[in-house]
Amino acid sequence: MAAAPVWSVDPRTGKQREQVAVEATAQEVDAAVRAAHEARGALADRTVRAAFLRTAADELEAAKDGLVDAADAETALGPVRLTGELARTCYQLRAFADIVDEGAFLDVVINHPDDTATPPIPDLRRYKVPLGVVAVYSASNFPFAFSVAGGDTASALAAGCPVVVKSHPDHPALSEYVAKVLRRAAARHDIPEGVVGLVHGFEAGVELIKHPLVAAAGFTGSVRGGRALFDAAAARPVPIPFHGELGSLNPVVVTEAAAAERAEAIGAGLAGSMTLGVGQFCVKPGLVLAPAGAAGDALLKSLTDAVSDTDAGVLLDHRMRDNFVAGVAERAELPDVDSPVTPGAGGEHTVSAGFLTVPASRLAAEGEHDLLLEECFGPVTVVARYEDETEVKAVLSRLPGNLTATVQLSEEEAAGEGRGAEILAELTPLAGRVLVNGWPTGVAVAPAQHHGGPYPATTSTSTSVGGTAIERWMRPVAYQNAPSALLPAELRDENPLGLPRRFNGRLER
C-alpha cells in the first residue's frame, strides 16, 4: 500500500492544519499487531490492569487542557462538549478498573464431582479468559469516548486484551496525543507501550481486520464501512467476532393523548435532542410518529419555533456536510414531503437545522419514501403524521433495528391506562434501549446500560457502553478433572483471589 500523508484538518474552514503522520503500510500494521500480541502477558495480573486503567484516567485528566484544545481544533465540537466527553471517558476507565478488581466478570463456576447425577458430573471448573489482540475502529463523532481511549479500548484492556486502534481521519492529531498519554500510563506499570497500538489510513484498517493475530474487533461508524469490515472478519480463514455499531434511526412515537397534554414540551424536547451536537449523535431521533390534527399541529408549532432558533453549526468534516446537504435535498423533493423549517447549508462551512413532514401512510408500504427510513447524519428529523393506530403499527413494522426507540405518553397512559404497554411491546423488538417520556441523546455509563440493538444498529447482541461491554473480549473455558496444583488461581477451591463465584450451585460473594 502507498504511504500517504495524514493531515489534521480544521472543519471550520476545510483547510489542512498540519501533517500528523503517514498512512501505515502493511508491514507497519503487522508490527503494531505483533507488539500488541507480545504485550498480553503484562496484562495478565488483574491488579496491574486495574492500576493501569486508573493511571490512564489520571494522565488524561492531567492533560485535559491540551487534549480539549486538540480535539476542538479537529472536530469543532466545542470545549464544553469535549470537556464533558473527556470526563465521561475517564469515568469509564475507572469504572472498568473497579470491575476488574471485583472479578465477577470472570464468571467463575465450580462443580465438584457427583456420581449420583445422571449422567455423572466430573470435576468441572469454568471461567473466562481474554481473546487476544482487539482491533478498535474509532468513531468520528466522539473523539474521546468512542476513539483511542474510548469504551472499546477501555473494556478490551480491562478484559486483558491489548488493542490496536485504527484512528479516525477526522482527528488524527488527537489520536496520536491520546495514544501517547495511554502509553505513558502503561510505562508507569512496566507495561510495554505496544499494549496500545495506533495506525492511520483506510488500507491500514483493512489490513488490521485481516491480521491473523487479531482476535476480535470493535467498530463505530457507517453501515457501509462497518458491513465491509464485518464481512471481512467473517471471511477470514479463522473468523473473528466483530462488534460493530453501524446506524440507527431511533424512532419516536408520540401518542395523541401525550400531544394533547404537553405538545409544547414535546416539541421543544425533540428540537433539543435532534439538534444536540449539530445532530451528530448516533442516538439522534431521526423519525417521529406524531398525530395528525390539532394536537399534532401544536407539537409542530413548538418544534418549528425551537428549531428556527437554533444556530447553524459545523459538522465534523466537509464530506459529512456535503452528504447532509445532498441527503436532505433528496428527501425534501419526495411527493407529499414538506419542510416547515428547511434543513441544509447554513453557510460555506456550516449547516442549518430543520425537519421534514410526511403523511405516515407514505411510509406504511414499500416505495420511494423508504429513503426517509434511512439515517441522515446531521441536524434533521422526519415527522410522520399518522391518522390512526393502524398507521403507527404499519410504519413500525417496516423499521430496521435501532439503538433506541422512544414513546411519549400522557400521564394516564404512563400510569397503565390506554395503549402505553402495547406500544412498549411494539417498540421492544426494534431497539436495545426503550425510553418512556424522555429523549435518547445521552447514553449513561452505568452497569445496567445497553448500547446496541438489532442489525443494522449493531452486528452483535452485546453493548459497547456499560460494564458488560467487557464480555465482548472474553471466551469461556472449562477444566475437567484438573489437579488443583495445575489449576489457575481463579479456579481453586480455596479461592485465594477472593472472587465472587458459583460453587457447587451456590453463589458466593
C-alpha positions as CSV (number, residue, x, y, z in Angstrom):
1,M,0.0,0.0,0.0
2,A,1.2,3.5,-0.7
3,A,2.1,5.6,2.3
4,A,0.2,8.9,2.1
5,P,0.4,11.9,4.5
6,V,-2.1,12.1,7.2
7,W,-3.3,15.7,7.8
8,S,-5.1,17.4,10.6
9,V,-8.0,19.4,9.1
10,D,-9.9,22.3,10.5
11,P,-13.6,21.6,9.9
12,R,-14.5,25.3,10.3
13,T,-12.5,26.2,7.2
14,G,-11.8,22.9,5.5
15,K,-8.1,23.7,5.4
16,Q,-5.3,21.4,6.4
17,R,-3.6,22.4,9.6
18,E,-0.6,20.1,9.9
19,Q,0.8,16.8,8.8
20,V,0.4,14.3,11.7
21,A,1.7,11.1,10.3
22,V,1.7,8.9,7.2
23,E,-0.7,6.1,6.5
24,A,0.5,2.8,7.9
25,T,1.9,0.2,5.5
26,A,1.1,-3.4,5.7
27,Q,4.4,-4.0,7.4
28,E,3.7,-1.3,10.0
29,V,0.3,-2.8,10.7
30,D,1.9,-6.1,11.2
31,A,4.5,-4.6,13.6
32,A,1.8,-2.9,15.6
33,V,-0.3,-6.1,16.0
34,R,2.7,-8.2,16.9
35,A,3.8,-5.6,19.5
36,A,0.3,-5.8,21.0
37,H,0.4,-9.6,21.0
38,E,3.7,-9.6,22.8
39,A,2.2,-7.3,25.5
40,R,-0.5,-9.7,26.5
41,G,1.5,-11.1,29.4
42,A,1.9,-7.7,31.0
43,L,-1.9,-7.5,31.4
44,A,-2.3,-11.0,33.0
45,D,-2.3,-9.6,36.5
46,R,-5.6,-8.1,37.3
47,T,-4.1,-5.8,39.9
48,V,-1.8,-4.3,37.3
49,R,-4.6,-4.0,34.8
50,A,-6.8,-2.1,37.2
51,A,-4.0,0.2,38.2
52,F,-3.1,0.9,34.6
53,L,-6.7,1.9,33.8
54,R,-6.8,4.3,36.8
55,T,-3.5,5.8,35.8
56,A,-4.7,6.2,32.3
57,A,-7.7,8.2,33.6
58,D,-5.4,10.3,35.8
59,E,-3.0,11.0,32.9
60,L,-5.8,12.0,30.6
61,E,-7.2,14.4,33.2
62,A,-3.8,15.9,33.8
63,A,-3.5,16.6,30.0
64,K,-7.1,17.9,29.8
65,D,-6.4,21.4,28.5
66,G,-4.2,20.3,25.7
67,L,-6.4,17.4,24.8
68,V,-9.6,19.5,24.6
69,D,-7.8,22.1,22.5
70,A,-6.5,19.5,20.1
71,A,-10.0,17.9,19.9
72,D,-11.8,21.2,19.2
73,A,-9.3,22.1,16.5
74,E,-10.1,19.0,14.6
75,T,-13.8,18.5,15.4
76,A,-15.3,21.9,16.2
77,L,-17.4,20.3,18.9
78,G,-16.6,23.0,21.4
79,P,-14.7,23.0,24.7
80,V,-17.8,22.5,26.8
81,R,-19.0,19.4,25.0
82,L,-15.4,18.0,24.7
83,T,-14.6,18.6,28.4
84,G,-17.7,16.6,29.4
85,E,-16.8,13.8,27.0
86,L,-13.3,13.6,28.3
87,A,-14.7,13.4,31.9
88,R,-17.0,10.6,30.7
89,T,-14.1,8.8,29.2
90,C,-12.0,9.0,32.4
91,Y,-15.0,7.8,34.5
92,Q,-15.4,4.8,32.1
93,L,-11.8,3.8,32.6
94,R,-12.1,3.9,36.4
95,A,-15.4,2.0,36.2
96,F,-13.7,-0.8,34.3
97,A,-10.9,-0.8,36.8
98,D,-13.5,-1.4,39.6
99,I,-15.0,-4.2,37.5
100,V,-11.5,-5.8,37.1
101,D,-10.9,-5.5,40.9
102,E,-14.3,-7.1,41.7
103,G,-13.7,-10.1,39.4
104,A,-17.3,-11.1,38.8
105,F,-16.8,-10.6,35.0
106,L,-14.6,-13.8,35.1
107,D,-17.9,-15.7,35.7
108,V,-16.2,-18.4,37.8
109,V,-18.3,-21.6,38.2
110,I,-17.1,-24.7,40.1
111,N,-18.8,-28.1,40.2
112,H,-17.4,-30.9,42.3
113,P,-17.9,-34.5,41.1
114,D,-21.3,-36.0,41.6
115,D,-21.6,-39.7,40.8
116,T,-25.3,-39.7,41.7
117,A,-26.3,-37.3,38.9
118,T,-27.5,-38.6,35.5
119,P,-25.2,-38.6,33.7
120,P,-22.5,-38.4,36.4
121,I,-20.8,-35.0,36.8
122,P,-17.0,-34.9,36.8
123,D,-15.0,-32.1,38.4
124,L,-15.6,-29.1,36.3
125,R,-14.3,-25.5,36.7
126,R,-15.2,-22.8,34.3
127,Y,-14.2,-19.1,33.9
128,K,-13.5,-16.6,31.1
129,V,-10.2,-15.7,29.5
130,P,-9.2,-12.8,27.2
131,L,-9.4,-13.4,23.5
132,G,-6.2,-11.6,22.4
133,V,-5.4,-8.5,20.4
134,V,-8.5,-6.4,19.7
135,A,-8.8,-4.1,16.7
136,V,-10.6,-0.9,17.6
137,Y,-12.0,1.4,14.8
138,S,-12.5,4.9,16.1
139,A,-15.7,6.9,15.7
140,S,-15.8,10.4,14.1
141,N,-18.4,12.0,16.4
142,F,-16.9,11.0,19.8
143,P,-13.2,11.8,19.7
144,F,-12.7,10.7,23.3
145,A,-15.5,8.3,24.3
146,F,-15.5,6.2,21.2
147,S,-12.0,6.6,20.0
148,V,-8.4,5.8,21.1
149,A,-9.3,5.8,24.9
150,G,-13.0,5.1,24.4
151,G,-15.2,2.3,25.5
152,D,-13.9,-0.4,23.2
153,T,-10.3,0.2,24.3
154,A,-11.2,0.5,28.0
155,S,-13.3,-2.7,28.0
156,A,-10.7,-4.6,26.0
157,L,-7.8,-3.6,28.3
158,A,-10.0,-4.5,31.3
159,A,-10.5,-7.9,29.8
160,G,-6.8,-8.3,29.4
161,C,-6.6,-7.7,25.7
162,P,-4.1,-5.3,24.1
163,V,-5.5,-3.1,21.4
164,V,-4.5,-1.7,18.0
165,V,-6.6,1.3,17.2
166,K,-7.4,2.5,13.7
167,S,-7.6,6.2,14.1
168,H,-10.5,8.2,12.5
169,P,-9.3,10.6,9.8
170,D,-11.3,13.4,11.3
171,H,-9.0,13.6,14.4
172,P,-5.6,12.1,13.7
173,A,-3.6,14.6,15.8
174,L,-5.8,14.0,18.8
175,S,-5.5,10.2,18.3
176,E,-1.7,10.5,18.4
177,Y,-1.9,12.6,21.6
178,V,-4.3,10.2,23.4
179,A,-2.2,7.2,22.4
180,K,0.9,8.9,23.8
181,V,-0.9,9.5,27.1
182,L,-2.1,5.9,27.4
183,R,1.4,4.6,26.6
184,R,2.8,6.9,29.3
185,A,0.3,5.4,31.8
186,A,1.3,1.9,30.7
187,A,5.0,2.6,31.2
188,R,4.3,3.6,34.8
189,H,3.3,-0.1,35.4
190,D,6.0,-1.7,33.3
191,I,3.6,-2.5,30.6
192,P,5.1,-2.3,27.1
193,E,3.9,0.7,25.0
194,G,2.7,-1.8,22.3
195,V,-0.3,-2.6,24.5
196,V,-1.9,0.3,22.7
197,G,-1.1,0.4,19.0
198,L,-2.2,3.1,16.6
199,V,-2.4,3.1,12.8
200,H,-3.7,5.6,10.3
201,G,-5.2,5.1,6.8
202,F,-8.1,3.2,5.1
203,E,-5.9,0.4,3.8
204,A,-4.4,0.0,7.3
205,G,-7.9,-0.6,8.6
206,V,-8.4,-3.3,6.0
207,E,-5.0,-4.9,6.8
208,L,-5.9,-4.8,10.5
209,I,-9.1,-6.8,10.3
210,K,-7.3,-9.5,8.2
211,H,-4.3,-9.9,10.5
212,P,-4.1,-13.5,11.9
213,L,-3.2,-12.3,15.4
214,V,-6.2,-10.0,15.7
215,A,-8.8,-11.9,17.8
216,A,-11.8,-9.5,17.7
217,A,-12.8,-6.1,16.6
218,G,-14.9,-3.2,17.7
219,F,-16.3,-0.6,15.3
220,T,-18.4,2.5,15.4
221,G,-19.3,4.2,12.1
222,S,-21.3,3.9,8.9
223,V,-23.4,0.9,7.7
224,R,-21.3,0.7,4.6
225,G,-17.9,0.8,6.2
226,G,-19.0,-1.4,9.2
227,R,-20.6,-4.0,6.9
228,A,-17.5,-4.3,4.8
229,L,-15.3,-4.9,7.8
230,F,-17.9,-7.3,9.3
231,D,-17.8,-9.3,6.1
232,A,-14.0,-9.3,6.1
233,A,-14.0,-10.5,9.7
234,A,-16.3,-13.4,8.7
235,A,-14.4,-14.2,5.5
236,R,-11.0,-14.8,7.3
237,P,-9.6,-18.3,7.4
238,V,-10.4,-18.1,11.1
239,P,-13.4,-15.8,11.5
240,I,-13.4,-13.5,14.5
241,P,-16.1,-11.7,16.5
242,F,-16.9,-8.2,15.0
243,H,-18.8,-5.9,17.3
244,G,-20.0,-3.1,15.1
245,E,-22.3,-0.1,15.7
246,L,-23.4,0.8,12.2
247,G,-26.5,3.1,12.0
248,S,-29.8,3.9,13.7
249,L,-33.0,5.8,13.0
250,N,-34.1,5.9,16.7
251,P,-37.9,6.2,16.2
252,V,-40.1,8.1,18.5
253,V,-43.9,7.6,18.9
254,V,-45.9,10.4,20.3
255,T,-49.4,9.4,21.3
256,E,-52.4,11.7,20.6
257,A,-53.0,12.0,24.3
258,A,-49.4,12.9,25.0
259,A,-49.5,15.6,22.3
260,A,-52.8,17.0,23.6
261,E,-51.4,17.1,27.1
262,R,-47.9,18.7,26.5
263,A,-47.4,19.5,22.9
264,E,-45.1,22.5,23.6
265,A,-42.8,20.5,25.9
266,I,-42.5,17.6,23.5
267,G,-41.8,19.9,20.5
268,A,-39.1,21.7,22.5
269,G,-37.6,18.5,23.8
270,L,-37.5,16.9,20.3
271,A,-35.8,20.0,18.9
272,G,-33.1,19.9,21.6
273,S,-32.5,16.2,21.1
274,M,-32.3,16.3,17.3
275,T,-30.0,19.3,17.1
276,L,-27.7,18.3,20.0
277,G,-24.1,18.3,18.8
278,V,-25.4,19.5,15.4
279,G,-27.3,16.3,15.1
280,Q,-24.2,14.2,15.1
281,F,-25.2,11.7,17.8
282,C,-25.8,8.0,17.0
283,V,-29.0,8.1,19.1
284,K,-30.4,11.2,17.5
285,P,-34.2,10.8,17.0
286,G,-34.5,10.6,13.1
287,L,-38.1,9.6,12.7
288,V,-41.1,10.8,14.8
289,L,-44.6,9.4,14.5
290,A,-46.9,12.2,15.6
291,P,-50.6,12.5,15.4
292,A,-52.4,14.5,12.7
293,G,-55.0,17.0,13.9
294,A,-54.9,19.9,16.4
295,A,-52.6,18.2,19.0
296,G,-50.1,17.3,16.3
297,D,-50.3,20.8,14.9
298,A,-49.4,22.3,18.3
299,L,-46.4,20.0,18.6
300,L,-45.2,21.0,15.1
301,K,-45.5,24.7,16.0
302,S,-43.4,24.2,19.1
303,L,-40.8,22.2,17.1
304,T,-40.8,24.9,14.4
305,D,-40.2,27.7,16.9
306,A,-37.4,25.8,18.7
307,V,-35.6,24.6,15.6
308,S,-35.8,28.1,14.0
309,D,-34.0,29.5,17.0
310,T,-31.1,27.0,16.5
311,D,-27.9,28.5,15.2
312,A,-26.1,27.0,12.2
313,G,-23.3,24.6,13.1
314,V,-20.2,22.9,11.8
315,L,-20.2,19.2,11.0
316,L,-17.2,17.1,11.7
317,D,-15.9,17.3,8.1
318,H,-16.9,18.7,4.7
319,R,-17.7,15.3,3.4
320,M,-20.3,14.9,6.0
321,R,-21.6,18.4,5.3
322,D,-21.9,17.6,1.6
323,N,-23.7,14.3,2.3
324,F,-26.1,16.1,4.7
325,V,-27.0,18.9,2.3
326,A,-27.5,16.4,-0.6
327,G,-29.4,13.9,1.6
328,V,-31.9,16.4,3.0
329,A,-32.5,17.9,-0.5
330,E,-33.2,14.5,-2.0
331,R,-35.7,13.7,0.8
332,A,-37.4,17.1,0.5
333,E,-38.1,16.5,-3.1
334,L,-40.2,13.4,-2.5
335,P,-44.0,13.7,-3.0
336,D,-46.0,15.0,0.0
337,V,-42.9,15.9,1.9
338,D,-42.9,19.4,3.4
339,S,-40.2,21.4,5.1
340,P,-41.6,23.6,7.9
341,V,-38.0,24.5,8.7
342,T,-35.7,23.8,5.8
343,P,-32.5,21.9,6.7
344,G,-29.4,22.3,4.6
345,A,-26.4,24.6,4.0
346,G,-26.2,27.3,6.6
347,G,-23.1,28.9,5.1
348,E,-19.9,27.9,3.3
349,H,-18.8,25.6,6.1
350,T,-21.9,25.2,8.2
351,V,-25.3,23.5,8.1
352,S,-28.7,24.7,9.4
353,A,-31.1,22.5,11.3
354,G,-34.6,21.7,10.1
355,F,-37.2,19.0,9.8
356,L,-39.4,17.4,7.2
357,T,-43.0,16.2,7.5
358,V,-44.8,13.4,5.6
359,P,-48.1,11.6,5.9
360,A,-47.4,8.3,7.7
361,S,-49.3,6.5,5.1
362,R,-46.5,7.2,2.7
363,L,-44.1,5.1,4.9
364,A,-46.6,2.2,5.5
365,A,-45.7,0.4,2.3
366,E,-42.5,-0.1,0.3
367,G,-41.8,2.7,-2.2
368,E,-39.7,5.8,-3.0
369,H,-40.3,7.2,0.5
370,D,-38.2,4.4,2.0
371,L,-35.4,6.9,1.8
372,L,-37.0,8.6,4.8
373,L,-36.4,5.4,6.8
374,E,-32.7,5.7,6.4
375,E,-30.4,7.6,8.8
376,C,-29.4,11.1,7.7
377,F,-26.4,12.2,9.8
378,G,-26.9,15.8,10.9
379,P,-29.5,18.1,12.4
380,V,-32.7,16.9,10.7
381,T,-35.6,14.6,11.7
382,V,-38.7,13.4,9.8
383,V,-42.1,13.8,11.4
384,A,-44.6,11.3,10.0
385,R,-48.2,12.4,10.7
386,Y,-50.5,9.4,11.4
387,E,-54.3,9.3,11.3
388,D,-54.8,6.2,13.5
389,E,-53.0,3.4,15.4
390,T,-53.1,1.2,12.3
391,E,-50.7,3.5,10.5
392,V,-48.4,3.6,13.5
393,K,-48.2,-0.2,13.6
394,A,-47.7,-0.3,9.8
395,V,-44.7,2.1,9.9
396,L,-43.1,0.4,13.0
397,S,-43.4,-3.0,11.3
398,R,-41.2,-1.7,8.5
399,L,-38.3,-0.3,10.6
400,P,-34.9,-2.0,10.8
401,G,-33.1,-2.5,14.1
402,N,-32.2,0.6,16.2
403,L,-30.1,1.6,19.2
404,T,-33.1,3.3,20.8
405,A,-36.9,3.6,20.5
406,T,-38.9,6.2,22.4
407,V,-42.6,6.7,23.3
408,Q,-44.1,9.9,24.6
409,L,-47.1,9.1,26.7
410,S,-49.7,11.1,28.6
411,E,-49.9,10.9,32.4
412,E,-52.8,8.4,32.3
413,E,-51.1,6.3,29.7
414,A,-47.9,6.2,31.7
415,A,-50.0,5.0,34.7
416,G,-51.1,2.0,32.8
417,E,-54.2,3.2,31.1
418,G,-54.6,3.2,27.3
419,R,-52.0,1.8,24.8
420,G,-48.9,2.5,26.8
421,A,-47.9,-1.1,27.5
422,E,-48.9,-2.2,24.0
423,I,-46.7,0.5,22.3
424,L,-43.8,-0.5,24.6
425,A,-44.3,-4.1,23.4
426,E,-44.2,-3.0,19.8
427,L,-41.0,-1.0,20.3
428,T,-39.1,-3.6,22.2
429,P,-38.2,-5.8,19.2
430,L,-36.9,-2.8,17.4
431,A,-34.2,-1.5,19.8
432,G,-31.7,-2.2,22.5
433,R,-32.9,0.7,24.7
434,V,-36.6,1.7,25.0
435,L,-37.4,5.1,26.6
436,V,-40.6,6.5,28.0
437,N,-41.2,10.3,28.2
438,G,-37.5,11.1,27.6
439,W,-35.1,11.6,24.7
440,P,-32.4,9.2,23.5
441,T,-29.5,11.6,23.2
442,G,-27.2,10.9,26.2
443,V,-26.0,7.4,26.9
444,A,-25.2,7.0,30.6
445,V,-22.2,4.9,31.6
446,A,-23.9,2.6,34.0
447,P,-23.9,-1.1,34.9
448,A,-27.5,-1.5,33.5
449,Q,-26.8,0.3,30.3
450,H,-27.3,-1.3,26.9
451,H,-26.0,0.5,23.8
452,G,-26.7,-1.8,21.0
453,G,-29.6,-3.2,19.1
454,P,-30.8,-5.4,16.2
455,Y,-29.0,-5.1,12.9
456,P,-28.1,-2.7,11.5
457,A,-27.8,-0.8,14.8
458,T,-25.2,-3.4,15.8
459,T,-23.7,-6.6,14.4
460,S,-24.0,-8.5,17.7
461,T,-26.2,-8.6,20.8
462,S,-23.6,-7.0,23.0
463,T,-23.3,-3.5,24.4
464,S,-20.5,-1.1,23.8
465,V,-21.4,1.0,26.9
466,G,-21.6,-0.1,30.5
467,G,-19.8,-2.8,32.5
468,T,-21.0,-5.8,30.4
469,A,-19.1,-4.4,27.4
470,I,-16.1,-6.3,28.7
471,E,-17.9,-9.6,27.8
472,R,-17.2,-9.0,24.1
473,W,-13.5,-9.6,24.5
474,M,-13.6,-12.9,26.5
475,R,-14.4,-16.5,26.0
476,P,-15.3,-19.3,28.5
477,V,-13.0,-22.3,29.1
478,A,-13.7,-25.2,31.4
479,Y,-11.2,-27.6,33.1
480,Q,-12.3,-31.2,33.8
481,N,-10.6,-33.3,36.5
482,A,-7.6,-31.0,36.5
483,P,-5.3,-31.4,39.6
484,S,-5.6,-28.5,42.0
485,A,-1.8,-27.7,41.6
486,L,-2.3,-27.2,37.9
487,L,-5.4,-25.0,38.1
488,P,-5.4,-21.2,37.6
489,A,-5.7,-19.5,41.0
490,E,-9.2,-18.3,39.9
491,L,-10.5,-21.9,39.9
492,R,-9.1,-23.3,43.1
493,D,-11.4,-24.4,45.9
494,E,-9.7,-22.2,48.5
495,N,-10.4,-19.1,46.3
496,P,-7.1,-17.3,47.0
497,L,-8.1,-14.3,45.0
498,G,-11.4,-13.8,46.9
499,L,-13.5,-13.9,43.7
500,P,-17.3,-14.0,43.5
501,R,-18.2,-17.3,42.1
502,R,-20.8,-20.1,41.9
503,F,-19.5,-23.0,44.0
504,N,-21.5,-26.3,43.7
505,G,-24.6,-24.4,42.7
506,R,-24.4,-21.7,45.4
507,L,-23.5,-18.1,44.7
508,E,-20.6,-16.9,46.8
509,R,-19.6,-13.3,47.1
